[in-house]
Amino acid sequence: MCETFEMLRKIGEREGIEKGRLEEREKLQNEYLKALIRSKKFTLSEISTWFNIPMNVISERAKQLSLS
């Protein structure tokens, strides 16, 4: 029984670490997107292609940045 609980604890820890990594990756990606959009050196279409993010999401992000 103790082995089962230990295994479940380890699985929970691993999932927590993976979730943290995903959140950190998304945070970094958002920072890169902001920097690229603000630089105006690249088109929104290019940014959409590089990050594999739909154009409507990139356009919405650009609108939000222009308002702030």
C-alpha positions in Angstrom: 0.0 0.0 0.0 2.8 2.4 0.9 4.5 1.7 -2.5 1.3 2.7 -4.3 1.0 6.0 -2.4 4.7 6.7 -3.0 4.2 6.0 -6.8 1.2 8.3 -6.9 3.1 11.1 -5.0 6.0 10.8 -7.6 3.5 11.0 -10.5 1.9 14.1 -8.9 5.3 15.8 -8.5 6.3 15.0 -12.1 3.0 16.4 -13.4 3.5 19.6 -11.3 7.0 20.0 -12.7 5.7 19.6 -16.2 2.9 22.1 -15.7 5.4 24.6 -14.3 7.6 24.1 -17.3 4.7 24.6 -19.7 3.7 27.8 -17.9 7.2 29.1 -18.0 7.5 28.3 -21.7 4.2 30.2 -22.3 5.4 33.1 -20.3 8.6 33.4 -22.3 6.7 33.0 -25.6 4.4 35.8 -24.6 7.5 38.0 -23.9 9.0 37.2 -27.3 5.7 37.9 -29.0 5.5 41.3 -27.3 9.0 42.2 -28.2 8.6 41.1 -31.9 5.3 42.9 -32.3 6.6 46.1 -30.7 9.8 46.1 -32.8 7.7 46.3 -36.0 10.6 44.7 -37.9 8.5 41.7 -38.8 5.0 41.3 -40.2 2.4 39.8 -38.0 2.1 37.0 -40.6 5.8 36.2 -40.2 5.4 36.1 -36.4 2.4 33.9 -36.7 4.3 31.4 -38.9 7.4 31.3 -36.7 5.5 30.7 -33.5 2.8 28.5 -35.2 0.1 30.7 -33.6 -3.1 31.5 -35.6 -3.1 34.9 -37.2 -6.2 36.1 -35.3 -4.4 35.5 -32.0 -1.4 37.5 -33.1 -3.6 40.3 -34.4 -5.5 40.4 -31.1 -2.2 40.6 -29.2 -1.0 43.4 -31.4 -4.2 45.3 -30.8 -3.8 44.9 -27.0 -0.3 46.1 -27.2 -1.2 49.2 -29.1 -3.8 50.1 -26.5 -1.4 49.9 -23.6 
